[in-house]
């Protein structure tokens, strides 16, 4: 699978699951010390801060969770 199709799971500073990100964005967050690597296989990162979610973000996360449950 090409690298640009892979998505990296991201967790908030309080360990709540956020939307996945691209490997490039994950590298930038780690380089800027905004995130830490939690696990290398599968690759997972955790933000060093707590991101407050907007209502729209919460709706998007709910939809993505429902899709995971269907599959």
C-alpha positions, 0 to 999 in steps of 0.5 A: 500500500502506498504511504500516502494512503496510510492514516496514523491514529491520533489521541488527544492529550487526555487519551480520547481518540481523534481523527486519523492524520497523514504520515506527513502531518504526524512527522511535523507534529512530532518534529515540532514536539507537539506529539509523542509516539505511543506505539510503533506497530501500529504507529500511533501518536498522542498530542502533548496538549488537549485539543478542544473539539468543536461541535462539528468535530464531534459529529464527524467523529461520531460518523466515523465511529459508526462506519467502523462499527458497520464494517 
